[in-house]
Amino acid sequence: MLEQMGEFFDRRLEGYEEHQLTAIAGAAQFYPYTADCLPAGEGAQLLDPGCGTGLELNYYFARNPSAQITCIDLAPGMLAALREKFAGRAITAVQGSYFELPLGEARYDAAVSVESLHHFTMEKKIPLYQKLARALKDGGYLILTDYFAPSEQEEARLFAELARLRAEQGIADDAFYHFDTPLTVEHEMQALELAGFSSVELLRRWEGDTRTIRAWK
């Protein structure tokens, strides 16, 4: 049974961080690595769409305590935990969909997304990535750490299974329900390029199917 996206994560809030760090291969390495890829300058402006409880921010604030971060998530419980954890830090927590919320123009030095964007089609991601690119300052970049389908066949199989489950439950195509549908890393990088990022590079391969990508505005 598919669950609404925000409700899915809030139901799993207790133990969420431990699960992310221990159940996902390579997580103990890729969360701090992702943080190390983010701007070190004082007062850096960062956008974190799909922030969850801000696991990567644990490491980022340790090296850049003056960073100012806008965090977006569908799950109110996740955002409440994030606010409590980072009380005293310059956090703006916004509940909603990063597909629908305005992100502004040339506001951020960088954007970061970790284990959040593996639920959407390429067609849905391209306009989101265009919006993210517009939100970045000149010379800004997106760091994307996520897991990817190991083959086009697996990518297609997962999207077909999601379509079957949506039809079975009568769920509209534009409703946010949890089901993992990762693209291949090649398709993900293609989506970023089609969105207008000037340079897209694969930074690291992690244990399992997780990768870290950097896309420059």
Steps between C-alpha positions, in 0.01 A plus 500: 500500500648834393520771769492875455857630490504723806302254711731215397804677645331642810382149594865395496642804679606304806820327402513672161856629527635169631324320216643735236853464633498124552260353244630684192832373371772766521287753692754548778741619230278684254321727747822666626646499147193684371538759777866548408394586143294799619622862523736580785465879485360685802125553475465275197143477374384141445177343374412148619189365321375174651703563814342243733667544839809652337745215538758659268459827694634328814835495323462828310433717805806345668720654229291808417299605807403836347328350195143614431284216375151480354361150556191367319310181577148360474511338845422732795642256752834491318514879497414521870787262579732704280406828673557345842832347401636820350353751747721808490614442142386712206237257373185592309278191494219498243232232476387427146593358163819624338321452170242763594672744737678805353875476545594849390766624261879502560459455877722205588868414480414132474216249527522150642275197481572166666284189453191703405464525122474128413120515475439693178513469123751680283214708356408620849859560607605721208276799593598455866867511405434810288345665805794393717747641248318835499515507881879469497734796481745522211768242571265305724451125484282208602638202690280195451569182696244231430462144391438409140357213299776260391350466150239646267307174534477538878403866465217406263387210723466727804302766315270230360443359848421846636249557220337166583472584870363847431234355271414231754452762776345767277777752570533802270825533307586835660449387862814442710509142623809313614652250262863492392545558126867593453627595158828363372788735578531567125136610479539713814800682356316542170206661683737748665660583166160544332400732784784732403778428747825594330704207629396170659758267652495173687710558813486170686365147481402350831436147616177377347330727245549840668688770310591864559452744212593868474318727254627853443264782407 
